[in-house]
Structure formats: structure tokens, C-alpha cells
Amino acid sequence: MKLFFTYSFIRDYQGLPEPLQKTVDQKLKLFLGNPRHPSLNIKKMQDPRNIWEGRITKGYRFTFQMEEDTCLLRRIGTHDILRTP
């Protein structure tokens, strides 16, 4: 799987505290190796654009879209990002 990052994802990531950025890095490695890992809690959002969400921690999520073997990471942050995935 190939990962691509939107400008919004990069901006969101850079705004996170460094310890949380390290957690994000670990979760994204896990996502690359096993996107169905239970700790990621991946689920489809109710959005016509086929957007999915995954868990970083109890309070942080990331959103993405899949197209064959390519994943576009859209946003990362608290549950508030789910309003504008």
C-alpha cells in the first residue's frame, strides 16, 4: 500500500505534540502492515465520498480514502475532525 498525505493532514500532524506524533507514526506503520488490526478500529464514515476513519488513541482519529493499493490520508486530530473529514 502507498500512502499519500493531504496538506490538511500534514498541517494537522505538525500541530500535534511530539509524543502524539510518535504514536501516530507507530499507528501508521501498523496500518501499513495490517489495516484490519483491531486497535485501529477502522470503520466507514457516513459520507458519500467513501471516507474511512481510524483510531490513533482514545481521543484522536485519522481519516482516509482508499483507491486500490493507494491510501490518501485526509485529516488527523480529535473527534472534531470527523465533522470535516
CNS distance restraints for C-alpha pairs under 8 A (distance, minus, plus):
assign (resid   1 and name CA) (resid  32 and name CA) 6.54 0.50 0.50
assign (resid   1 and name CA) (resid  69 and name CA) 4.74 0.50 0.50
assign (resid   1 and name CA) (resid  70 and name CA) 5.58 0.50 0.50
assign (resid   1 and name CA) (resid  71 and name CA) 7.01 0.50 0.50
assign (resid   2 and name CA) (resid  69 and name CA) 6.31 0.50 0.50
assign (resid   2 and name CA) (resid  70 and name CA) 4.77 0.50 0.50
assign (resid   2 and name CA) (resid  71 and name CA) 6.06 0.50 0.50
assign (resid   3 and name CA) (resid  70 and name CA) 6.07 0.50 0.50
assign (resid   3 and name CA) (resid  71 and name CA) 4.95 0.50 0.50
assign (resid   3 and name CA) (resid  72 and name CA) 6.05 0.50 0.50
assign (resid   3 and name CA) (resid  73 and name CA) 7.05 0.50 0.50
assign (resid   4 and name CA) (resid  70 and name CA) 7.45 0.50 0.50
assign (resid   4 and name CA) (resid  71 and name CA) 6.14 0.50 0.50
assign (resid   4 and name CA) (resid  72 and name CA) 4.78 0.50 0.50
assign (resid   4 and name CA) (resid  73 and name CA) 6.06 0.50 0.50
assign (resid   5 and name CA) (resid   9 and name CA) 6.03 0.50 0.50
assign (resid   5 and name CA) (resid  10 and name CA) 6.56 0.50 0.50
assign (resid   5 and name CA) (resid  72 and name CA) 5.82 0.50 0.50
assign (resid   5 and name CA) (resid  73 and name CA) 4.93 0.50 0.50
assign (resid   5 and name CA) (resid  74 and name CA) 6.57 0.50 0.50
assign (resid   6 and name CA) (resid  10 and name CA) 6.44 0.50 0.50
assign (resid   6 and name CA) (resid  72 and name CA) 7.03 0.50 0.50
assign (resid   6 and name CA) (resid  73 and name CA) 6.20 0.50 0.50
assign (resid   6 and name CA) (resid  74 and name CA) 5.40 0.50 0.50
assign (resid   6 and name CA) (resid  75 and name CA) 7.64 0.50 0.50
assign (resid   7 and name CA) (resid  11 and name CA) 6.12 0.50 0.50
assign (resid   8 and name CA) (resid  12 and name CA) 6.01 0.50 0.50
assign (resid   8 and name CA) (resid  74 and name CA) 6.45 0.50 0.50
assign (resid   8 and name CA) (resid  75 and name CA) 5.89 0.50 0.50
assign (resid   9 and name CA) (resid  13 and name CA) 5.98 0.50 0.50
assign (resid   9 and name CA) (resid  73 and name CA) 6.43 0.50 0.50
assign (resid   9 and name CA) (resid  74 and name CA) 5.24 0.50 0.50
assign (resid   9 and name CA) (resid  75 and name CA) 4.35 0.50 0.50
assign (resid   9 and name CA) (resid  76 and name CA) 5.84 0.50 0.50
assign (resid  10 and name CA) (resid  14 and name CA) 6.13 0.50 0.50
assign (resid  11 and name CA) (resid  15 and name CA) 6.40 0.50 0.50
assign (resid  12 and name CA) (resid  16 and name CA) 6.74 0.50 0.50
assign (resid  12 and name CA) (resid  75 and name CA) 6.68 0.50 0.50
assign (resid  12 and name CA) (resid  76 and name CA) 5.79 0.50 0.50
assign (resid  12 and name CA) (resid  77 and name CA) 6.61 0.50 0.50
assign (resid  13 and name CA) (resid  21 and name CA) 6.76 0.50 0.50
assign (resid  13 and name CA) (resid  76 and name CA) 6.52 0.50 0.50
assign (resid  13 and name CA) (resid  77 and name CA) 7.80 0.50 0.50
assign (resid  14 and name CA) (resid  21 and name CA) 7.95 0.50 0.50
assign (resid  16 and name CA) (resid  20 and name CA) 6.25 0.50 0.50
assign (resid  16 and name CA) (resid  21 and name CA) 6.13 0.50 0.50
assign (resid  16 and name CA) (resid  77 and name CA) 7.92 0.50 0.50
assign (resid  17 and name CA) (resid  21 and name CA) 6.31 0.50 0.50
assign (resid  18 and name CA) (resid  22 and name CA) 6.41 0.50 0.50
assign (resid  19 and name CA) (resid  23 and name CA) 6.54 0.50 0.50
assign (resid  20 and name CA) (resid  24 and name CA) 6.18 0.50 0.50
assign (resid  21 and name CA) (resid  25 and name CA) 6.21 0.50 0.50
assign (resid  22 and name CA) (resid  26 and name CA) 6.32 0.50 0.50
assign (resid  23 and name CA) (resid  27 and name CA) 6.19 0.50 0.50
assign (resid  23 and name CA) (resid  56 and name CA) 7.19 0.50 0.50
assign (resid  24 and name CA) (resid  28 and name CA) 6.06 0.50 0.50
assign (resid  24 and name CA) (resid  56 and name CA) 6.18 0.50 0.50
assign (resid  25 and name CA) (resid  29 and name CA) 6.29 0.50 0.50
assign (resid  26 and name CA) (resid  30 and name CA) 6.30 0.50 0.50
assign (resid  27 and name CA) (resid  31 and name CA) 6.03 0.50 0.50
assign (resid  27 and name CA) (resid  40 and name CA) 7.49 0.50 0.50
assign (resid  27 and name CA) (resid  56 and name CA) 6.32 0.50 0.50
assign (resid  28 and name CA) (resid  32 and name CA) 6.14 0.50 0.50
assign (resid  29 and name CA) (resid  33 and name CA) 6.31 0.50 0.50
assign (resid  30 and name CA) (resid  34 and name CA) 5.80 0.50 0.50
assign (resid  30 and name CA) (resid  35 and name CA) 7.05 0.50 0.50
assign (resid  30 and name CA) (resid  37 and name CA) 7.56 0.50 0.50
assign (resid  31 and name CA) (resid  35 and name CA) 4.33 0.50 0.50
assign (resid  31 and name CA) (resid  36 and name CA) 7.54 0.50 0.50
assign (resid  31 and name CA) (resid  37 and name CA) 7.35 0.50 0.50
assign (resid  31 and name CA) (resid  40 and name CA) 7.42 0.50 0.50
assign (resid  35 and name CA) (resid  40 and name CA) 7.53 0.50 0.50
assign (resid  35 and name CA) (resid  42 and name CA) 7.68 0.50 0.50
assign (resid  36 and name CA) (resid  40 and name CA) 7.22 0.50 0.50
assign (resid  36 and name CA) (resid  41 and name CA) 7.77 0.50 0.50
assign (resid  36 and name CA) (resid  42 and name CA) 6.92 0.50 0.50
assign (resid  37 and name CA) (resid  41 and name CA) 7.33 0.50 0.50
assign (resid  38 and name CA) (resid  42 and name CA) 7.83 0.50 0.50
assign (resid  39 and name CA) (resid  55 and name CA) 7.23 0.50 0.50
assign (resid  40 and name CA) (resid  54 and name CA) 5.34 0.50 0.50
assign (resid  40 and name CA) (resid  55 and name CA) 4.80 0.50 0.50
assign (resid  40 and name CA) (resid  56 and name CA) 6.72 0.50 0.50
assign (resid  41 and name CA) (resid  54 and name CA) 5.60 0.50 0.50
assign (resid  41 and name CA) (resid  55 and name CA) 5.73 0.50 0.50
assign (resid  42 and name CA) (resid  52 and name CA) 6.96 0.50 0.50
assign (resid  42 and name CA) (resid  53 and name CA) 5.68 0.50 0.50
assign (resid  42 and name CA) (resid  54 and name CA) 4.45 0.50 0.50
assign (resid  42 and name CA) (resid  55 and name CA) 6.96 0.50 0.50
assign (resid  43 and name CA) (resid  52 and name CA) 5.71 0.50 0.50
assign (resid  43 and name CA) (resid  53 and name CA) 5.63 0.50 0.50
assign (resid  43 and name CA) (resid  54 and name CA) 6.69 0.50 0.50
assign (resid  44 and name CA) (resid  50 and name CA) 7.27 0.50 0.50
assign (resid  44 and name CA) (resid  51 and name CA) 6.28 0.50 0.50
assign (resid  44 and name CA) (resid  52 and name CA) 4.31 0.50 0.50
assign (resid  44 and name CA) (resid  53 and name CA) 6.32 0.50 0.50
assign (resid  45 and name CA) (resid  50 and name CA) 7.36 0.50 0.50
assign (resid  45 and name CA) (resid  51 and name CA) 5.76 0.50 0.50
assign (resid  45 and name CA) (resid  52 and name CA) 5.26 0.50 0.50
assign (resid  45 and name CA) (resid  53 and name CA) 6.56 0.50 0.50
assign (resid  46 and name CA) (resid  51 and name CA) 7.84 0.50 0.50
assign (resid  47 and name CA) (resid  51 and name CA) 6.18 0.50 0.50
assign (resid  50 and name CA) (resid  65 and name CA) 6.39 0.50 0.50
assign (resid  50 and name CA) (resid  66 and name CA) 7.95 0.50 0.50
assign (resid  51 and name CA) (resid  63 and name CA) 6.71 0.50 0.50
assign (resid  51 and name CA) (resid  64 and name CA) 5.69 0.50 0.50
assign (resid  51 and name CA) (resid  65 and name CA) 4.97 0.50 0.50
assign (resid  51 and name CA) (resid  66 and name CA) 7.90 0.50 0.50
assign (resid  51 and name CA) (resid  85 and name CA) 7.38 0.50 0.50
assign (resid  52 and name CA) (resid  63 and name CA) 5.54 0.50 0.50
assign (resid  52 and name CA) (resid  64 and name CA) 5.32 0.50 0.50
assign (resid  52 and name CA) (resid  65 and name CA) 6.10 0.50 0.50
assign (resid  53 and name CA) (resid  61 and name CA) 6.64 0.50 0.50
assign (resid  53 and name CA) (resid  62 and name CA) 5.56 0.50 0.50
assign (resid  53 and name CA) (resid  63 and name CA) 4.33 0.50 0.50
assign (resid  53 and name CA) (resid  64 and name CA) 6.31 0.50 0.50
assign (resid  54 and name CA) (resid  61 and name CA) 5.57 0.50 0.50
assign (resid  54 and name CA) (resid  62 and name CA) 5.29 0.50 0.50
assign (resid  54 and name CA) (resid  63 and name CA) 6.36 0.50 0.50
assign (resid  55 and name CA) (resid  60 and name CA) 6.27 0.50 0.50
assign (resid  55 and name CA) (resid  61 and name CA) 4.60 0.50 0.50
assign (resid  55 and name CA) (resid  62 and name CA) 6.43 0.50 0.50
assign (resid  56 and name CA) (resid  60 and name CA) 5.32 0.50 0.50
assign (resid  56 and name CA) (resid  61 and name CA) 5.36 0.50 0.50
assign (resid  56 and name CA) (resid  62 and name CA) 6.99 0.50 0.50
assign (resid  57 and name CA) (resid  61 and name CA) 7.09 0.50 0.50
assign (resid  59 and name CA) (resid  78 and name CA) 5.63 0.50 0.50
assign (resid  59 and name CA) (resid  79 and name CA) 6.59 0.50 0.50
assign (resid  60 and name CA) (resid  76 and name CA) 7.20 0.50 0.50
assign (resid  60 and name CA) (resid  77 and name CA) 5.15 0.50 0.50
assign (resid  60 and name CA) (resid  78 and name CA) 4.40 0.50 0.50
assign (resid  60 and name CA) (resid  79 and name CA) 6.26 0.50 0.50
assign (resid  61 and name CA) (resid  76 and name CA) 5.71 0.50 0.50
assign (resid  61 and name CA) (resid  77 and name CA) 5.59 0.50 0.50
assign (resid  61 and name CA) (resid  78 and name CA) 6.02 0.50 0.50
assign (resid  61 and name CA) (resid  79 and name CA) 6.37 0.50 0.50
assign (resid  61 and name CA) (resid  81 and name CA) 7.81 0.50 0.50
assign (resid  61 and name CA) (resid  82 and name CA) 7.98 0.50 0.50
assign (resid  62 and name CA) (resid  73 and name CA) 7.45 0.50 0.50
assign (resid  62 and name CA) (resid  74 and name CA) 7.38 0.50 0.50
assign (resid  62 and name CA) (resid  75 and name CA) 5.52 0.50 0.50
assign (resid  62 and name CA) (resid  76 and name CA) 4.19 0.50 0.50
assign (resid  62 and name CA) (resid  77 and name CA) 6.53 0.50 0.50
assign (resid  63 and name CA) (resid  73 and name CA) 6.12 0.50 0.50
assign (resid  63 and name CA) (resid  74 and name CA) 5.37 0.50 0.50
assign (resid  63 and name CA) (resid  75 and name CA) 5.24 0.50 0.50
assign (resid  63 and name CA) (resid  76 and name CA) 6.49 0.50 0.50
assign (resid  63 and name CA) (resid  82 and name CA) 7.68 0.50 0.50
assign (resid  63 and name CA) (resid  85 and name CA) 6.06 0.50 0.50
assign (resid  64 and name CA) (resid  71 and name CA) 6.59 0.50 0.50
assign (resid  64 and name CA) (resid  72 and name CA) 5.37 0.50 0.50
assign (resid  64 and name CA) (resid  73 and name CA) 4.39 0.50 0.50
assign (resid  64 and name CA) (resid  74 and name CA) 5.10 0.50 0.50
assign (resid  64 and name CA) (resid  75 and name CA) 7.27 0.50 0.50
assign (resid  65 and name CA) (resid  71 and name CA) 5.77 0.50 0.50
assign (resid  65 and name CA) (resid  72 and name CA) 5.20 0.50 0.50
assign (resid  65 and name CA) (resid  73 and name CA) 6.73 0.50 0.50
assign (resid  65 and name CA) (resid  74 and name CA) 7.45 0.50 0.50
assign (resid  66 and name CA) (resid  70 and name CA) 5.84 0.50 0.50
assign (resid  66 and name CA) (resid  71 and name CA) 4.67 0.50 0.50
assign (resid  66 and name CA) (resid  72 and name CA) 6.43 0.50 0.50
assign (resid  67 and name CA) (resid  71 and name CA) 6.48 0.50 0.50
assign (resid  74 and name CA) (resid  85 and name CA) 6.76 0.50 0.50
assign (resid  75 and name CA) (resid  81 and name CA) 6.77 0.50 0.50
assign (resid  75 and name CA) (resid  85 and name CA) 6.19 0.50 0.50
assign (resid  76 and name CA) (resid  81 and name CA) 6.87 0.50 0.50
assign (resid  77 and name CA) (resid  81 and name CA) 5.97 0.50 0.50
assign (resid  79 and name CA) (resid  83 and name CA) 7.91 0.50 0.50
assign (resid  80 and name CA) (resid  84 and name CA) 7.82 0.50 0.50
assign (resid  81 and name CA) (resid  85 and name CA) 5.82 0.50 0.50
